[in-house]
Amino acid sequence: MKLKVAKAVRVVTIAPISTLVALTIMYAHRPEIFGSTTHYILTILFLVLVPITAYPLQPIIPGFKDQGRKGQRNLAMITAVIGYVLGTLSLIFVPAPDDCLVIYLTYLFSGLLFLLFNKVFKIGASGHACGIAGPVAALIYFVGVKAFLGFLALLAACWASLVMKRHTKSELVIGASISVLALFIAIFVVKVV
């Protein structure tokens, strides 16, 4: 039973779902972050829909379909970074407020740091922890301290990852730290530089 609950927690806390929830809460509480409904929809497209395509595409794309979970994880990293790059580049054609740029850069920097840790340094940082901690940190920054409740989702996902033996505690901490660091870098780049 514990394993079934852990699996369900991991499914409902994948990064794109955490992102969708965070973006929607931000839009509901502070729509000026996006500047327009169009930008809110574009963030959903680039930060949620493009990354989530890894899950239905993995079983049909040669080179990924026979790799099981490893192929799904690798394809998820690729589709996420593609979405983050395209989203950030979209701001060239459809300018948005600085806060919206902070969101896109947070995801872009998270994706690049995540690839660096996982592919270059060969440290299996947790994508789940990264994909929840970043949105929660962004919610705290944009909406306020009541968003600390989002850390309950992070704790649940970490518990599930440990139960399913998907990550070690250090991989979970590294994954969560990547996205929080990315948020600080994005704020610095947009607001200070």
C-alpha positions as CSV (number, residue, x, y, z in Angstrom):
1,M,0.0,0.0,0.0
2,K,2.8,2.4,0.9
3,L,4.4,1.9,-2.4
4,K,1.1,2.6,-4.3
5,V,0.7,5.8,-2.4
6,A,4.3,6.8,-3.1
7,K,3.8,6.1,-6.8
8,A,0.6,8.2,-6.9
9,V,2.4,11.1,-5.1
10,R,5.2,11.0,-7.6
11,V,2.7,11.1,-10.5
12,V,0.8,14.1,-9.3
13,T,3.9,16.0,-8.4
14,I,5.8,15.8,-11.7
15,A,7.4,19.1,-12.5
16,P,4.9,20.3,-15.2
17,I,2.0,19.8,-12.8
18,S,3.8,21.7,-10.0
19,T,4.5,24.4,-12.5
20,L,0.9,24.6,-13.7
21,V,-0.4,24.9,-10.1
22,A,2.2,27.6,-9.3
23,L,1.6,29.7,-12.4
24,T,-2.2,29.5,-11.9
25,I,-1.9,30.6,-8.3
26,M,0.4,33.5,-9.3
27,Y,-2.0,34.5,-12.1
28,A,-5.0,34.4,-9.7
29,H,-3.2,36.5,-7.0
30,R,-1.1,38.8,-9.1
31,P,-2.0,38.8,-12.8
32,E,0.3,41.8,-13.3
33,I,3.3,39.4,-13.1
34,F,2.4,38.2,-16.6
35,G,1.2,41.5,-18.0
36,S,-1.6,39.8,-19.9
37,T,-3.6,36.6,-20.2
38,T,-1.6,35.9,-23.4
39,H,1.6,35.7,-21.4
40,Y,0.0,33.5,-18.8
41,I,-1.1,31.1,-21.6
42,L,2.4,31.3,-23.1
43,T,4.0,30.3,-19.8
44,I,1.6,27.3,-19.7
45,L,2.6,26.4,-23.2
46,F,6.3,26.6,-22.8
47,L,6.8,25.7,-19.1
48,V,4.1,23.0,-18.8
49,L,2.9,21.6,-22.1
50,V,6.2,21.3,-24.0
51,P,8.0,19.6,-21.0
52,I,5.1,17.2,-20.4
53,T,5.2,15.9,-24.0
54,A,8.1,13.7,-22.8
55,Y,5.7,11.3,-21.1
56,P,3.5,10.4,-24.2
57,L,6.4,10.7,-26.6
58,Q,8.9,8.5,-24.8
59,P,7.3,5.1,-25.8
60,I,7.2,6.0,-29.5
61,I,10.5,7.8,-30.1
62,P,13.4,5.5,-31.2
63,G,16.3,5.8,-28.9
64,F,14.1,6.5,-25.9
65,K,11.3,3.9,-26.1
66,D,13.5,1.0,-25.2
67,Q,15.2,2.7,-22.3
68,G,12.2,2.6,-19.9
69,R,12.4,5.1,-17.0
70,K,15.9,6.2,-18.0
71,G,14.6,7.1,-21.5
72,Q,11.7,8.9,-20.0
73,R,13.9,10.9,-17.6
74,N,16.3,11.8,-20.4
75,L,13.6,12.9,-22.8
76,A,11.9,14.9,-20.0
77,M,15.2,16.8,-19.5
78,I,15.3,17.5,-23.2
79,T,11.7,18.6,-23.7
80,A,11.9,20.7,-20.5
81,V,14.9,22.6,-21.7
82,I,13.4,23.1,-25.2
83,G,10.3,24.6,-23.6
84,Y,12.3,26.8,-21.3
85,V,14.5,28.1,-24.2
86,L,11.6,28.7,-26.5
87,G,9.6,30.4,-23.7
88,T,12.5,32.8,-22.9
89,L,13.1,33.5,-26.6
90,S,9.3,34.2,-27.1
91,L,9.8,37.3,-24.9
92,I,11.9,38.8,-27.8
93,F,8.8,38.8,-30.0
94,V,6.1,39.3,-27.3
95,P,7.6,41.6,-24.6
96,A,6.5,40.9,-21.0
97,P,7.0,42.5,-17.6
98,D,10.3,41.9,-15.8
99,D,8.5,39.5,-13.3
100,C,7.5,37.3,-16.2
101,L,11.1,37.3,-17.4
102,V,12.2,36.2,-13.9
103,I,9.9,33.2,-14.2
104,Y,11.2,32.2,-17.6
105,L,14.9,32.7,-16.6
106,T,14.3,30.7,-13.4
107,Y,13.2,27.7,-15.4
108,L,15.9,28.2,-18.0
109,F,18.6,28.4,-15.4
110,S,17.1,25.5,-13.5
111,G,17.1,23.4,-16.7
112,L,20.7,24.2,-17.6
113,L,22.0,23.7,-14.1
114,F,20.0,20.4,-13.8
115,L,21.6,19.2,-17.1
116,L,25.0,20.3,-15.8
117,F,24.7,18.3,-12.6
118,N,23.2,15.2,-14.2
119,K,25.0,15.0,-17.5
120,V,28.4,16.7,-16.8
121,F,29.0,16.1,-13.1
122,K,27.1,12.8,-13.2
123,I,25.1,13.7,-10.0
124,G,21.6,12.3,-10.2
125,A,19.9,15.4,-8.9
126,S,16.2,14.9,-8.3
127,G,14.0,16.4,-11.0
128,H,11.0,16.0,-8.8
129,A,12.6,18.0,-6.0
130,C,13.8,20.6,-8.5
131,G,10.4,20.8,-10.1
132,I,8.6,21.4,-6.9
133,A,11.1,23.6,-4.9
134,G,11.4,26.1,-7.7
135,P,7.7,26.8,-8.1
136,V,7.2,27.0,-4.4
137,A,10.2,29.4,-4.0
138,A,8.7,31.5,-6.9
139,L,5.3,31.5,-5.2
140,I,6.9,32.7,-2.0
141,Y,8.7,35.5,-3.9
142,F,5.7,36.6,-5.9
143,V,2.7,35.8,-3.6
144,G,4.1,35.8,-0.1
145,V,4.8,33.6,2.9
146,K,1.5,31.7,2.8
147,A,3.0,29.9,-0.2
148,F,5.3,28.1,2.3
149,L,2.5,25.5,2.4
150,G,3.8,24.4,-0.9
151,F,6.7,22.8,0.8
152,L,4.2,20.1,2.0
153,A,4.1,18.9,-1.6
154,L,7.9,18.9,-1.7
155,L,8.1,16.9,1.5
156,A,5.5,14.4,0.1
157,A,7.5,14.0,-3.2
158,C,10.8,13.6,-1.3
159,W,9.1,10.9,0.9
160,A,7.8,9.1,-2.2
161,S,11.1,9.3,-3.9
162,L,12.8,7.7,-0.9
163,V,10.2,5.0,-0.5
164,M,10.5,4.1,-4.2
165,K,14.3,4.3,-4.0
166,R,14.4,6.8,-6.9
167,H,16.8,9.2,-5.2
168,T,19.0,9.5,-2.2
169,K,18.5,12.3,0.4
170,S,21.5,14.2,-1.1
171,E,20.1,14.0,-4.6
172,L,16.8,15.4,-3.4
173,V,18.6,18.3,-1.6
174,I,20.7,19.0,-4.7
175,G,17.6,19.0,-7.0
176,A,15.7,21.3,-4.7
177,S,18.7,23.6,-4.3
178,I,19.2,23.9,-8.1
179,S,15.8,25.5,-8.7
180,V,16.0,27.8,-5.7
181,L,19.5,29.0,-6.8
182,A,18.1,29.5,-10.3
183,L,15.4,31.8,-8.9
184,F,18.0,33.9,-7.0
185,I,20.2,34.1,-10.2
186,A,17.1,35.1,-12.3
187,I,16.1,37.8,-9.8
188,F,19.7,39.2,-9.7
189,V,19.9,39.2,-13.5
190,V,16.6,40.9,-14.1
191,K,16.3,43.2,-11.1
192,V,19.9,44.1,-10.3
193,V,22.0,43.9,-13.4
